[in-house]
């Protein structure tokens, strides 16, 4: 009974982390959509990026328990990068997934090289975010008192092109007519957001496709034992 209870508790912890991770991802996407520079594509990019750890946790439920460590590492890195109250919430699913690993009645069998592969895959969860800022795209927006956009322009002498800058540096000023001018050193343009979404989908797809299940690892282990015994 204790083994059954541990497995059941572990699945509940994993599912709880998945639910919290999905809520965080959706919240950040909606928050981005409500900003002046936010677009549907940029919101989808943040949603796809933050949904990577929950997606890996879902994949771990399909006979891939050793994959849960990658999901926890990815969530921790996302929390560190965001450095906000929402970012701190990313630590919650990571803790739940860590506890799920600890509550398993036996250690999850991992593929060969997992000691190095899992940290590398955890770090690779940042690639979709980096894709959003690989090109500097400055923009100034003039907004009327009623919230409508009067004009947009790029200031002279502002650096653009292939230069990485994590996030944009924004400044806001007003005028006597009540108009507000907001300038940012780097907005997220459509192709950056589309590339980020594509990388997020590709990342999860490749891991789910090639990360071995417990059944496959067991068969591989049996084959190696048979070879060693001959």
C-alpha positions, -999 to 999 in steps of 0.1 A, spaced: 0 0 0 28 24 8 43 20 -27 9 26 -44 4 57 -22 39 71 -31 32 67 -68 -2 83 -64 12 112 -44 40 117 -69 15 119 -98 -5 145 -79 26 166 -72 35 164 -109 0 173 -120 -2 202 -95 31 216 -109 18 213 -145 -14 232 -136 5 260 -118 31 262 -147 3 265 -173 -15 292 -153 18 312 -150 25 308 -187 -10 320 -196 -8 349 -172 25 362 -186 11 358 -222 -20 379 -213 1 405 -195 23 408 -226 -7 411 -249 -19 441 -228 13 461 -232 17 487 -259 43 467 -278 26 434 -272 12 414 -301 -6 381 -305 26 365 -318 48 379 -289 22 367 -264 23 332 -281 61 333 -279 60 339 -241 33 313 -237 53 287 -257 85 295 -238 69 292 -203 49 262 -213 81 241 -219 86 229 -183 49 219 -179 51 201 -213 82 182 -202 64 173 -170 35 159 -190 59 139 -211 74 125 -178 41 109 -169 43 87 -200 70 64 -187 97 91 -187 101 99 -150 138 108 -155 127 137 -177 111 155 -147 145 168 -136 148 187 -169 114 203 -163 124 214 -128 157 229 -140 139 247 -168 113 262 -144 141 274 -120 160 291 -149 128 308 -161 121 321 -125 157 335 -123 154 352 -157 120 368 -150 132 382 -116 96 393 -107 69 381 -84 57 359 -113 92 346 -117 93 335 -81 61 316 -87 80 295 -113 99 280 -83 66 264 -70 62 239 -98 99 232 -97 97 224 -60 66 202 -66 84 182 -93 115 178 -71 92 165 -43 76 141 -68 110 127 -76 118 123 -39 85 105 -32 89 79 -59 93 44 -43 124 38 -65 148 59 -84 138 67 -120 160 50 -145 178 76 -167 195 71 -201 232 70 -204 248 104 -201 218 119 -183 241 134 -157 253 159 -183 224 158 -208 197 170 -184 215 202 -173 222 210 -209 186 205 -219 175 226 -189 198 254 -200 185 250 -236 150 260 -224 163 296 -225 169 295 -263 133 305 -272 135 335 -250 169 345 -265 154 343 -299 131 372 -290 161 396 -286 187 386 -311 180 417 -332 177 453 -320 145 469 -332 140 504 -315 107 522 -318 90 553 -304 52 555 -301 32 587 -297 -1 581 -279 -30 606 -277 -48 613 -243 -76 589 -254 -52 560 -259 -50 560 -297 -17 559 -314 -8 591 -332 24 580 -348 54 557 -346 90 565 -355 126 555 -349 149 580 -334 180 590 -354 213 576 -342 198 547 -323 216 514 -327 198 487 -347 206 454 -363 221 421 -351 230 428 -316 217 409 -286 200 428 -257 179 409 -232 148 430 -229 142 466 -241 152 498 -222 121 520 -223 116 557 -216 84 578 -215 78 615 -219 48 638 -222 40 670 -241 18 701 -235 -9 687 -257 -14 656 -235 4 633 -259 27 606 -244 58 594 -262 72 560 -253 105 548 -267 120 514 -263 154 502 -275 141 468 -286 106 457 -295 97 421 -303 89 420 -340 69 393 -358 97 371 -372 114 370 -338 82 359 -321 75 333 -348 110 319 -345 107 317 -308 74 297 -311 90 274 -336 120 267 -314 98 260 -284 77 235 -304 108 219 -319 125 216 -285 96 198 -269 89 176 -300 125 164 -302 127 156 -265 94 137 -265 105 118 -297 140 108 -286 139 107 -248 136 69 -240 108 55 -220 113 33 -190 103 3 -211 129 10 -237 156 16 -210 147 -17 -194 150 -36 -227 183 -19 -234 195 -29 -199 185 -65 -204 203 -66 -238 235 -53 -222 232 -79 -194 228 -107 -219 258 -95 -239 279 -92 -207 269 -127 -196 279 -143 -229 
